[in-house]
């Protein structure tokens, strides 16, 4: 780390020299994300902070991230400590970008490679090495090499990868990608994909086929993802299909993150019971229809289904939602659906009402109701969640958040808290939460974490400069 940080300092000095010693020519940017919480139930305090600083001058960009985890949240895999966790130097022109240091990357739709950062999920799988990107009218090239990071900050064996995309016509693109690395338990492993896309005025289509080549004593892997998006007047249709077989590229760290092919919900109870992706053994589809009701709103109908390769149903969902804007001051949302997995069946109903009472003030109420039936024991119960908020845009929003359950095995039946969101000095966003919060799963893109029950005070401060 000392050698790498020295290289970073040398890069800053080189950037300073290229400006002719003129600091005024260097643009400083950055952001800071701070989270502090005091859990009175467990008598634990948590403090985490990420500070990113960027220096830009003409075609050069230099970045550094300093992190604190003293200690991290219980659902995070980061270890206690602090220090420089990322640094990079980037040179870019109209068609070329070269990065040395830490970076994130995506090949295709993520079947082969997706390294990304999510503070909500406490997920960071950056790569430390070199990345080269070139794009022109007819070809895009991406080549990279480096040591990927797992969620605990450990670096693994180097990987090398490349992606080539050919664009003979603006509407038709095709290409392929390839990754090679060494896994401790399996030795050298190679995987790659072929993909193609078509973009027309009335729709778009994408297909990607991926393969994994393990040593002979381990099973081969394959993955297929297809997507079609059609537009006919006021009607839109989205169709997705995926078939993943032994394609969860994970050994200590997760290299890829294929499309989940489910509807991702933003509502609390619906999101909590979304499917966790298993790219080793799942096959399924999604069909979603949207109909625009002129200026009045949008009707959405969704169905998605996931099975394993033995035709066992793993997850099924039916969902419908109607969003209406009867006037400029009112927004109404109503939704209903069923989620079913191996453990339970959930019937969901939700409603949301927002009213603009003046140019800057609005009131919003969200209500979610869920009936759960546990398949093994035939246990049945209700969950409900609500949020009532008053917003004075763009300065602050104050909310009351609550949940209730009739689940017999739950020691606690009611959770309630208050939250204040404040924007001040233009670049500062402060969130203060106080009260109790129910244990629950949070999902995004098929990746989920379980956030434990909380009783106390929580502060989040985001600053951009």
N, C-alpha and C positions, 0 to 999 in steps of 0.2 A: 504493500500500500504506500510506503514511503517513496519508493521509486516512481510509482504511478502518479502520486501527487506532485512530485518534483517535475515530472514531464508536464503536468498541467500548469505549474507555475512558469515553466519555461515558455509554454505556449502563450500565456498571458503577456510575458515580456516581449515575445516576438510580435504579438499583435500591437503592443504599445510602440514598438520600433517602426512598424509599417505605417503607423499614423503620423510619423514624423514627430513623435513626442506630444502630439496634440490630444489631450484627454477629452477635449470638447467634441472630438470627432467620434468618440466611442459612445454607443447607445447602451444604457444600462436598463435591463428589465428583470423581472423576477416575481416570485410569489411565495407566500408563507402559509402553511396550513398547520394550525395548532389545535390540539384536542386535549382537554383535561376533564376528568370525571372523578367524583367521590361517591363510592357506593357504600351507603350507610349500612346496608344489610350484611355485607361481607367485611365492612371496615377496611376497604381497599381504596387506594388512590392510583389513578392511571394518568400518565402524561406522555403525549407523543407530539412530535413536531417535525415537519418537512420544510426546509428552506431551499428554494431553487433560485439561483442567480445566473443571469445570462449577460454576456458582453457581445455586442454586435458592432461590426465595422465593415462596411462595404460587403465583400463576399465571405467574410469570416464570422463565425459564431462560436463562442466558448461558453460552456455551461458547467455548473457545479451544484451538487445537492448535499446538504448537511442534515443528518437525521438524529433525533432523540427518541429513545424508547425507554422511559424511566418510571415504571415499566410499561410495556405495551398493553393494549386491551387484551382481555382473556381469550378473545376469539382470533387474535393475531398470532402468527407463527414466528414473528420477529423476536429476537432475543434482547435482553436488557443491554443497553449500551448507547453510545453516541459516536459520531464520527462522519467523515466524508464517505458517502455511499455511492455517489456517481460523479463523474467528470468526463467531459468530452470536448473535442475540437472538431468543428465542421467547416468545410469549405464548399460553397455552392455557387453555381452559375445558373443560367437559364435552363440548361439541359443536364447539368451534372451536380451531384452532391456526394461528398466523401466525408464520412464520420469516423473519427478515431476516439475510442473510449466506450462509454455506455450508450446503448441505444435500444429501441424497440423495433419490431419488424413484423410484417404480415405477408405471407405468401398465399395467393389466391383468396379463398374464403376461410382460411384457417385450418384446413384439413391437414396440411403439411407443417405449417409453422405459424404460431401466433404468440408473440411475447408482448405483454401489456401490463399496465399499471392501473389499479383500481383502489382508491383509498377506502371506499365503502366496504369492499370485500377483503381489504388488507392483502392484496394480491400484487406482487411485483416480480416479474420474471425477465428482467432486462438482460441483455447480452453485453459482455465486455470484450471488445475487439475492434474490428474494422468493418465498415459497411460502405459499399459503392453502389450508387444509383444513377442510371442514365436513362433519359427518356427523349424521344423525338417523335416526329409525325408517324413513323412507321414501326418503331421498335422501342420497347422498354426493357431495361436490363437491371437486375438487382443481384449483387454478389456480396456475401458476407462470411465472416469467420469470427469465432470468439468463444468465450466460456459463459454459458448461460447460468443464471442465478435461480435457486429455488426460493420458496417463500420464507425460509429461515436465514437467508443471506449467504448460503454456501454456494461456491462455484463448482461446476461439474466439468467433465472432460470437454475439450473444445469441439465445436461443430463447424462444419463448412457447408454452405448452401448457395444456390443460385436459382434465379427465376428469369425466364425469358418470355416476353409477350410480343407477338407480332401483330401489327395493325394494318393489313393490306387495304382496308376500307374503313371509314369512320364507324360503320355499323357492325363490322365483324372483327373480333379479336380472338386469338387463340395462342396457346403457349404451354409451357411446362415448368416444373420446379423440381429441385433435387436437394436432399439433405443427407449428410453422412456424419456419423459420430461413433463414439465407443461407449457402451454401457457396461458397468462393472459386472453385472450378472449374466450378460449375454454376449459380450464382445462387440465387434464391429457391426453396426446396423446401418442400413440404407433405406430411405423411403423417398417417394416423390409422387408427382401428379401430372396429369394432362388436363387442360381446361379450355373452354371456349365460351364466347358470349356473343349475343346478337342484340342490338338496340335499334328499335324501329319506332316510328311515331305512335303506333298503336299497341306497343308492348315491348318487353325485353325478356331474354332467356339466358340462362347460365347453366353450365354443367361442368363438373369436376370429378375426375376419377383418380383415386390415389392408391398406391401400393406400398407395402412394407416388406422388406427382405431381412428376416432374422437368420442366424445360423440354423443349420438343418434340424437341430433338436428342438427348436421352438416353432410354433405355428406361424405361418405367413399371415399377413393382414391386408385388408382392403377396405376402401371407403368410396362411396358414391354419393354425390349431392347434386340435385337438379332443382332449378327454380324457373318459374314462368310468371310473368306479370302482364296482364292484359287490360286494355282500356277500351270500353265500348260506350260512347256517350257519357252518361252520368254513372255508369257501372264500372267498377274495377274489380279484378279477380287476381288473387295471389295463390299460386300452387307451389308447394315445396315437397321434395321427397328426399329421404336419406336412408342409407344402408351402411352401417358401420360394423365391421367384423374384425376383432382383434386389432383395433386401431386407436386405442387409448395410449398415446405415446408418453408414458409416465414412468419414470424411475427416480424417485426422490423429487424431481421437478417435472412439471407438465410442459411439454414442448408445443403441443397443438391444442386447438379449441375449435372443433368443427361446428358448423351451424346447428343449433339445438332443434330447430323445426318444431317449435311450440310457440304459442302466443305468450309474450312476456307482459305480465300485468304490473301496473304501478300501484294498484290498490293493495292494502296490507294483507288481508286474508287470502285473496287470490294469489298474491305473490308467494305467500308462505307455503303453499302446497303445490308449487310448480315442480316439474320433474328435474331431478339432478341427472345430468348427462352421463351415459355409460357408453363410450365409443367402442367398447369391446364387443358389445352384443346388443344392438338395437336397430330396428328398422321401422320406418313410419312415414307419415305424410301430414301435411297441413293444407287446408283449403280455407281461404278467407275472402268474403265478398264485401265490398263497400259500395253503398249507393248514396250519392249526394242528393239531398232534398233541396235543390236550389240554394237559396240563401238561408234556409231554415236550419240545416244541420246535416248530419251524416248517420246512416244506419250501417252497422258492422255485424256480420255473422261469421263465426269462426268455428271450425272443427279440426282437431288434430288428434292423432292416434299413434301410439308407439307399442311395438311388440318386440320380443326377442326372436332369435332364429328358430326357436321351437314353437313359434306361434302363440306364446303366452302373452296376454295383454299386460303391459307394464304401466301404461298411462293413457287415459282418454279424456278428452275435454270437448264440451259443447258450450259455446258462449255467444251471447248476443248483446249488443249495446246500441242505444239510440242517444245521440247527442243533438240537442236542439238549441237554437239561438232565436227565440221568438221576437226579441227586440235587441237593440244594442246594449241594453242594461242587464239582460238576463241570459244565463247559461244553465241548461238543465241536462243531466246525464242519468240514464237509467240502464242497468245491466243485469243480466241473469245468466247462470250457467251451471254446469256440472263438471266436477273434476273427480276422476276415479283412478286409483293406483292399486298396488298389491295389498295395501294395508287398509285403505278406507275409501269411502265415497263422500264427496262434499257437494252440497247444493248451495249455491251462492246467489245472493241478491244484493244489489247496491243502488244507491241513489245519491246524486250530488246536485246541489242548488247553489248558484252564485248570483249575487245581485250587486250591481254597481249603484250605490246609493248617492254618489256624487262623482265629480270628475276624478277625485283621488281616493275615495273611500269605497270599500266593497266588503261584503259579508259572504262567507262560503260555509256550507254545511255538507259533510260527507257522512253517509251512514252505510255500513256493511253488515249483512246478516248471513250467517252460514249454519247449515245443518250438517253435522258430521255423523257418519255411521261407520264404526270400526268393524271390519269384516270378520276378524277372528273371533271376537267376543260378542258381536252384535250390539255393542254399547253404542248409545246414541246420545247426542248432546248438541247444544247450540253455542255458537260463538258470535259475538257482535263487536264491531269497532265503530267509533265515531270521531269526527274532528270538526270542531267549530272554530272559525277563525275570522278575525277582523283585520283588514289590511288598509294601511294608509300609504299608498304607492307614491314614490318608490322607497319610502323611509323605513317603515316597520310593518310587521305582521305579528299579531298575538293570537295564540291558539290554545284550545283545550283539547287534549287527546285522551281517548279512553278505550278500554276493552273490557268485555265481560264474557264469562263462560259458565256453562252449567255442567261442565265435565266432572264426573264424580271422582275421578282420580287426581284432580287438581287441588292442591292445598289452598291455593288462592283463587278467588272468583272474580276479583275486580281490580283493574289497574287504571290509574288516571294520572295525568301530568299536564303541566302547562309549559308552553314553549314561546319564546320571544325571538323573532328574527329581525335584525336591525342592519340597515345599510347606512354607514356614516363615512364622512370624508371621501365620498365617491368610491374609494377603492377598498373599503373594509366591510366585510360581512360577518356579523356576530350572531351566533345562535346559542341561546341559553335554554336548557331543559331542566325542569325540576319535577320530581314525582316518581311514579313507578311505571315500569315498562315490561310487558310480557316477554318471556323467552320465545324466540321464533327464528325461522329460517328466512334469509334474505338471498335472493337469486338474481343473477344477471348473465345472460348468454349461456345458460346451462351450468354455470358455476355458482355454487351456493355455500354460504357459511351460516352457522347457527349462533346468533347473538344471545347471550345469556340474559336471564331476568335481571332487571336493574331497579334499584331504589336509591335515589340520591339526586345529585346535581351534576350536570354535564355542560361544558362550555366548548364551543367550536369557533375559532376565529380564522378567517381567510383574508389575506391581504395581497393585493396585486400592486406592483410598483414598476 
